[in-house]
Amino acid sequence: MSSFPVRTFAVASLIVAILAAAGCGDRRRSVGGGGASPEGPVVKESVFDVEGMTCGHCEQAIQSTVGAIEGVETVEASHTEKKTVVRYDAARVKPEAITAAIEKLGYTARLRSGS
């Protein structure tokens, strides 16, 4: 058996490692889609009306889930005000991704007009 395939695999693995270290190659996209803006972050704050929250645990669930989205800076959920305020990089995450994450938890979410 020839050692050519083994050497080829080793060289290919080395190239992939070098490219990965240099920041090239296949990169995962954030949950919200998009990518970092060449000009830097486009910070936006949006208010989402959320139905179904009944307590502090509901607030925590939303804050943890939405806060885990790449590009989200801060999340404040209030069950008494039935809203969630999210500060995020609009170049990296879209409001639809935030709404989807909240709805995946079982709540109804809608981006407030003018947000």
HUCOR-V845671 format. One record per backbone hydrogen bond with DSSP energy under -1.0 kcal/mol. NH is the residue of the N-H (numbers start at 1). CO is the residue of the C=O. If there is no record, write none. Layout:
BEGIN
NH|CO  NH|CO
END
This chain:
BEGIN
7|3  8|4  9|5  10|6  11|7  12|8  13|9  14|10  15|11  16|12  17|13  18|14  19|15  20|16  21|17  22|18  24|19  33|30  35|91  40|37  44|88  46|86  48|84  49|110  50|82  51|108  59|55  60|56  61|57  62|58  63|59  64|60  65|61  66|62  67|63  69|66  72|69  73|87  74|87  76|85  78|83  83|78  84|48  85|76  86|46  87|74  88|44  89|71  90|42  92|89  93|89  97|94  98|94  99|95  100|96  101|97  102|98  103|99  104|100  106|103  107|102  108|51  110|49  112|47  115|112
END
